[in-house]
Amino acid sequence: MLLVVPGVISLVLEPVIFLLADRFPRRWFIRGGLAAMAASSFAAALAPNAAALAIALGVVWLATGAAASLAQATLVDRSDDRARTMARWTLLSLVGDAAAPAMLAGLAAIGLGWRAGFAIAGVALAIGCAVLVATPLDDHREPADGAPPLWRSLVSALRDRRLLAWLFGLALCDLLDEILVVFASLHVRDDLGAGPIWQSVVVGAFVAGGAIGLVALDRILRRVRELTLLVAAALACVVAYLAWLAAPAAWASALLIVPVGATAAPLYPLAAAQAYAARPNESGAVLAASHLFTPLGLALPWLLGVAADHWGTQVALALLVVQPIGLAALALRSRTHSDRQTPAT
């Protein structure tokens, strides 16, 4: 209930919000989304049972789409360099990914639990919303005269083969992210025989590697073409990942997962930049079309869990290499197509 219900709610309702955001001022959606995130976080903190918590989390997911996803899309729309904008966005997201569990660990140390975590998140979101309401936002997007119906905009996006290819690549990016964190923790415990401290060290090393990779990406993009860099990062990720899988002990796993994080982290912002570039100034439609792959994202953890139960955690981990291989293939195909379209000089 806690994992699937919020995903289903977002799958049904988020595309409508994203399509409307291409026609009306984004500030309405971003400010309203932050307010709803704050309110639903308080509701989650006070939830009397699992069903109420699932509904509250569903609202959180939906509001996060309206606030965070549209904030990202708006930044990309206004940027002259989509890939560098996405690299910086992803780096800040990584900071949040590290800060949230650190906050929960701190709360646990003083005897508080997940309800306090939701309450603190609600306060932080309410403050952020208040700051944003007080900040003038230059967004005068208005419905265009004769604009096609929303469903027609979505159908047009879903017929865009280039967009769908990169959205599939983005869906693969779930593998070497939260899913890797979960299965890497199990791998350190079950296959390497290490305890919770080493599990945390390995995950922390992965996050640190990701931060290094994203900082480097922002600088390297000044000199290297996006698709070339994506191919290089993906192939390097394959090598680093296979080396990490072969690590014989927890200390070696902690060392070898750093380059995995450094090469895996750039894959998402580079792929996202290509997806947004497929339909310039239609980032809402891009986000709406991405929900075509939401069922895949919901199913992947379950399918990998079944594989781990039947054949072991290492087999499930080995399957995650599909992400860099798939993105390398996409980038090579796109680069070849782009080179063919570019006239000789």
C-alpha positions as CSV (number, residue, x, y, z in Angstrom):
1,M,0.0,0.0,0.0
2,L,2.7,2.5,1.0
3,L,4.7,2.0,-2.2
4,V,2.2,1.2,-4.9
5,V,-0.8,3.5,-4.0
6,P,1.2,6.8,-4.3
7,G,2.6,5.6,-7.6
8,V,-0.8,4.8,-9.0
9,I,-2.2,8.2,-7.9
10,S,0.7,10.0,-9.6
11,L,0.3,7.9,-12.7
12,V,-3.3,8.9,-13.2
13,L,-3.2,12.6,-12.1
14,E,0.3,14.0,-12.7
15,P,0.1,14.0,-16.6
16,V,-2.9,16.3,-16.5
17,I,-1.0,18.7,-14.2
18,F,2.1,18.7,-16.4
19,L,0.1,19.4,-19.6
20,L,-1.8,22.3,-17.9
21,A,1.6,23.7,-16.8
22,D,2.5,24.2,-20.5
23,R,-0.4,26.6,-20.8
24,F,-0.7,28.4,-17.4
25,P,1.8,30.2,-15.2
26,R,4.2,27.7,-13.6
27,R,4.2,29.7,-10.3
28,W,0.7,28.5,-9.6
29,F,1.7,24.9,-9.7
30,I,5.1,25.2,-8.0
31,R,3.7,27.3,-5.1
32,G,0.6,25.2,-4.8
33,G,2.6,22.0,-4.9
34,L,4.9,23.1,-2.1
35,A,1.9,24.0,0.1
36,A,0.3,20.6,-0.6
37,M,3.6,18.8,0.2
38,A,3.7,20.6,3.5
39,A,0.1,19.8,4.4
40,S,0.3,16.2,3.4
41,S,3.6,15.8,5.3
42,F,1.8,16.9,8.5
43,A,-1.1,14.5,7.6
44,A,1.4,11.7,7.3
45,A,2.9,12.5,10.7
46,L,-0.6,12.2,12.2
47,A,-1.8,9.2,10.1
48,P,-3.7,6.8,12.4
49,N,-3.2,3.7,10.1
50,A,-1.5,2.4,7.0
51,A,-4.3,3.4,4.7
52,A,-4.3,7.0,5.9
53,L,-0.5,7.1,5.5
54,A,-0.7,5.7,2.0
55,I,-3.2,8.5,1.0
56,A,-1.0,11.2,2.6
57,L,2.1,9.9,0.7
58,G,0.0,9.8,-2.5
59,V,-0.6,13.5,-2.1
60,V,3.0,14.1,-1.3
61,W,4.0,12.3,-4.5
62,L,1.5,14.3,-6.6
63,A,2.5,17.6,-5.0
64,T,6.2,16.8,-5.5
65,G,5.5,16.4,-9.2
66,A,3.7,19.8,-9.3
67,A,6.5,21.5,-7.3
68,A,9.8,19.8,-7.9
69,S,9.4,18.3,-11.3
70,L,7.9,21.5,-12.8
71,A,10.6,23.6,-11.1
72,Q,13.2,21.5,-12.7
73,A,11.4,21.7,-16.1
74,T,11.1,25.5,-15.9
75,L,14.8,25.9,-15.1
76,V,15.7,23.7,-18.1
77,D,13.4,25.7,-20.3
78,R,15.1,28.9,-19.4
79,S,18.6,27.6,-19.6
80,D,21.0,27.8,-22.5
81,D,22.7,24.7,-21.4
82,R,20.3,21.9,-20.4
83,A,22.9,19.4,-19.4
84,R,24.8,21.7,-17.0
85,T,21.5,22.8,-15.4
86,M,20.5,19.2,-14.9
87,A,23.9,18.4,-13.5
88,R,23.5,21.1,-10.8
89,W,19.9,20.1,-10.1
90,T,21.0,16.5,-9.6
91,L,23.9,17.5,-7.3
92,L,21.5,19.4,-5.1
93,S,19.1,16.4,-5.1
94,L,22.0,14.2,-4.0
95,V,22.6,16.6,-1.1
96,G,18.9,16.1,-0.1
97,D,19.2,12.3,-0.5
98,A,22.0,12.4,2.0
99,A,20.4,14.9,4.4
100,A,17.1,13.1,4.8
101,P,18.5,9.8,6.2
102,A,21.0,11.8,8.3
103,M,18.0,13.7,9.8
104,L,16.2,10.4,10.5
105,A,19.4,9.0,12.1
106,G,19.6,12.1,14.3
107,L,16.0,11.8,15.3
108,A,16.5,8.1,16.2
109,A,19.5,9.0,18.3
110,I,17.3,11.2,20.5
111,G,14.4,8.7,20.6
112,L,12.1,10.1,18.0
113,G,10.7,8.3,14.9
114,W,9.3,8.7,11.4
115,R,6.4,10.8,12.5
116,A,8.8,13.5,13.8
117,G,10.6,13.2,10.4
118,F,7.4,14.0,8.5
119,A,6.6,16.9,10.9
120,I,10.0,18.4,10.4
121,A,9.7,18.0,6.6
122,G,6.3,19.7,6.8
123,V,7.8,22.7,8.6
124,A,10.7,23.0,6.2
125,L,8.3,22.8,3.2
126,A,6.0,25.4,4.7
127,I,8.9,27.8,5.2
128,G,10.1,27.2,1.6
129,C,6.6,27.8,0.3
130,A,6.3,31.1,2.2
131,V,9.6,32.2,0.8
132,L,8.6,31.4,-2.7
133,V,5.2,33.1,-2.3
134,A,7.1,36.3,-1.2
135,T,9.5,36.0,-4.2
136,P,8.4,37.5,-7.5
137,L,8.4,34.9,-10.3
138,D,8.6,36.1,-13.9
139,D,6.3,33.6,-15.5
140,H,3.6,35.1,-17.7
141,R,2.7,31.8,-19.5
142,E,-0.9,32.1,-20.7
143,P,-3.1,29.7,-22.6
144,A,-2.4,30.2,-26.4
145,D,-5.3,31.0,-28.7
146,G,-6.4,27.9,-30.5
147,A,-4.3,25.6,-28.4
148,P,-5.1,22.0,-29.1
149,P,-6.8,19.9,-26.4
150,L,-4.6,18.5,-23.7
151,W,-5.0,14.9,-24.9
152,R,-3.8,15.9,-28.4
153,S,-0.6,17.4,-26.9
154,L,0.0,14.2,-25.0
155,V,-0.6,12.1,-28.1
156,S,1.8,14.2,-30.1
157,A,4.5,13.7,-27.4
158,L,3.9,9.9,-27.3
159,R,4.4,9.7,-31.0
160,D,7.8,11.3,-30.8
161,R,10.2,8.3,-31.1
162,R,13.3,10.3,-30.0
163,L,11.5,11.5,-26.9
164,L,10.3,8.0,-26.0
165,A,13.7,6.5,-26.4
166,W,15.3,9.0,-24.0
167,L,12.4,8.6,-21.5
168,F,13.0,4.9,-21.5
169,G,16.7,5.7,-20.8
170,L,15.5,7.9,-17.9
171,A,13.4,5.0,-16.6
172,L,16.6,2.8,-16.6
173,C,18.3,5.4,-14.4
174,D,16.3,4.1,-11.4
175,L,18.5,1.0,-11.4
176,L,21.8,2.5,-10.3
177,D,20.1,4.8,-7.8
178,E,17.7,3.8,-5.0
179,I,17.5,0.2,-6.3
180,L,21.3,-0.2,-6.2
181,V,21.4,1.3,-2.6
182,V,18.9,-1.4,-1.4
183,F,20.6,-4.3,-3.1
184,A,24.1,-3.1,-2.3
185,S,23.2,-3.1,1.4
186,L,21.8,-6.6,1.1
187,H,25.0,-7.7,-0.8
188,V,27.3,-6.3,1.9
189,R,25.3,-8.1,4.6
190,D,24.5,-11.4,2.9
191,D,27.4,-12.0,0.5
192,L,30.3,-10.2,2.3
193,G,29.2,-10.9,5.8
194,A,29.5,-7.4,7.1
195,G,27.3,-5.5,9.5
196,P,25.3,-2.2,9.5
197,I,28.3,0.0,9.8
198,W,29.9,-1.3,6.6
199,Q,26.5,-1.2,4.9
200,S,26.4,2.5,5.7
201,V,30.0,3.1,4.6
202,V,29.4,1.5,1.2
203,V,26.2,3.5,0.6
204,G,27.9,6.6,1.8
205,A,30.9,6.0,-0.5
206,F,28.4,5.6,-3.4
207,V,26.8,8.9,-2.7
208,A,30.2,10.6,-2.3
209,G,31.3,9.2,-5.7
210,G,28.1,10.6,-7.2
211,A,28.8,14.0,-5.9
212,I,32.3,13.9,-7.3
213,G,31.0,12.8,-10.7
214,L,28.4,15.6,-10.8
215,V,30.8,18.3,-9.9
216,A,33.2,17.0,-12.6
217,L,30.3,16.8,-15.1
218,D,29.5,20.5,-14.7
219,R,33.1,21.3,-15.7
220,I,33.7,18.7,-18.4
221,L,30.5,19.8,-20.3
222,R,32.3,23.0,-21.2
223,R,34.6,21.1,-23.4
224,V,33.0,17.8,-24.4
225,R,29.8,17.1,-26.4
226,E,26.9,15.8,-24.3
227,L,26.4,12.5,-26.3
228,T,30.1,11.8,-26.4
229,L,30.4,12.3,-22.6
230,L,27.3,10.1,-22.1
231,V,28.9,7.2,-24.0
232,A,32.2,7.6,-22.1
233,A,30.5,7.8,-18.7
234,A,28.2,4.8,-19.5
235,L,31.1,2.6,-20.7
236,A,33.3,3.6,-17.7
237,C,30.3,2.8,-15.4
238,V,30.1,-0.7,-16.8
239,V,33.8,-1.4,-16.1
240,A,33.6,0.2,-12.6
241,Y,30.4,-1.6,-11.7
242,L,31.7,-5.1,-12.7
243,A,34.9,-4.4,-10.7
244,W,32.8,-3.5,-7.7
245,L,30.7,-6.7,-8.0
246,A,33.9,-8.7,-7.8
247,A,35.0,-7.0,-4.6
248,P,35.9,-9.8,-2.1
249,A,35.4,-7.9,1.1
250,A,33.5,-4.9,2.6
251,W,36.5,-2.6,2.6
252,A,37.1,-3.3,-1.1
253,S,33.5,-2.8,-1.8
254,A,33.5,0.6,-0.2
255,L,36.6,1.7,-2.2
256,L,35.4,0.3,-5.6
257,I,31.9,1.7,-5.3
258,V,33.2,5.3,-5.4
259,P,34.0,5.2,-9.2
260,V,30.6,3.5,-9.7
261,G,28.9,6.5,-8.1
262,A,31.1,8.9,-10.0
263,T,30.3,7.4,-13.4
264,A,26.6,6.5,-12.7
265,A,25.5,9.9,-11.4
266,P,26.1,11.8,-14.7
267,L,23.9,9.4,-16.6
268,Y,20.6,10.8,-15.4
269,P,21.2,14.5,-16.0
270,L,22.7,13.8,-19.5
271,A,19.8,11.6,-20.5
272,A,17.2,14.1,-19.0
273,A,18.8,16.9,-21.1
274,Q,18.3,14.9,-24.2
275,A,14.7,14.2,-23.3
276,Y,13.9,17.9,-22.8
277,A,15.8,18.8,-26.0
278,A,13.5,16.5,-28.0
279,R,10.6,18.9,-27.4
280,P,11.9,22.4,-26.6
281,N,9.5,24.6,-24.6
282,E,7.2,21.7,-24.1
283,S,8.7,20.4,-20.8
284,G,5.3,19.8,-19.3
285,A,4.4,17.4,-22.2
286,V,7.8,15.7,-21.7
287,L,7.0,15.1,-18.0
288,A,3.5,13.9,-18.9
289,A,4.9,11.4,-21.5
290,S,7.4,10.1,-19.0
291,H,4.5,8.5,-17.1
292,L,4.3,5.9,-19.9
293,F,7.2,4.3,-18.1
294,T,6.0,4.7,-14.5
295,P,4.6,1.1,-14.5
296,L,8.1,-0.1,-15.4
297,G,9.6,1.9,-12.5
298,L,7.0,0.4,-10.1
299,A,7.6,-3.1,-11.3
300,L,11.4,-3.1,-11.4
301,P,12.0,-3.4,-7.6
302,W,9.5,-6.3,-7.4
303,L,11.0,-8.2,-10.4
304,L,14.6,-7.7,-9.1
305,G,13.4,-8.9,-5.7
306,V,12.1,-12.1,-7.2
307,A,15.4,-12.6,-9.0
308,A,17.3,-12.0,-5.8
309,D,15.1,-14.5,-3.9
310,H,15.5,-17.2,-6.5
311,W,19.1,-16.8,-7.7
312,G,20.8,-14.6,-5.1
313,T,21.5,-10.9,-4.5
314,Q,24.6,-10.9,-6.9
315,V,22.4,-12.0,-9.8
316,A,20.0,-9.2,-9.1
317,L,22.9,-6.7,-8.9
318,A,24.4,-8.0,-12.1
319,L,21.1,-7.2,-13.9
320,L,21.5,-3.5,-13.0
321,V,24.3,-3.2,-15.5
322,V,21.5,-2.9,-18.1
323,Q,21.3,0.9,-17.2
324,P,24.8,2.0,-18.5
325,I,24.7,-0.5,-21.4
326,G,21.3,0.8,-22.5
327,L,22.2,4.4,-22.2
328,A,25.5,3.9,-24.1
329,A,23.5,2.3,-26.9
330,L,21.0,5.1,-27.0
331,A,23.8,7.8,-27.0
332,L,25.7,6.0,-29.8
333,R,22.5,5.7,-31.9
334,S,21.6,9.4,-31.3
335,R,25.2,10.5,-32.1
336,T,25.2,8.5,-35.3
337,H,21.9,10.0,-36.3
338,S,23.0,13.5,-35.5
339,D,26.2,13.1,-37.5
340,R,24.3,11.9,-40.5
341,Q,22.0,15.0,-40.4
342,T,25.0,17.4,-40.0
343,P,26.2,18.6,-43.4
344,A,29.8,18.2,-44.2
345,T,32.0,21.3,-44.0
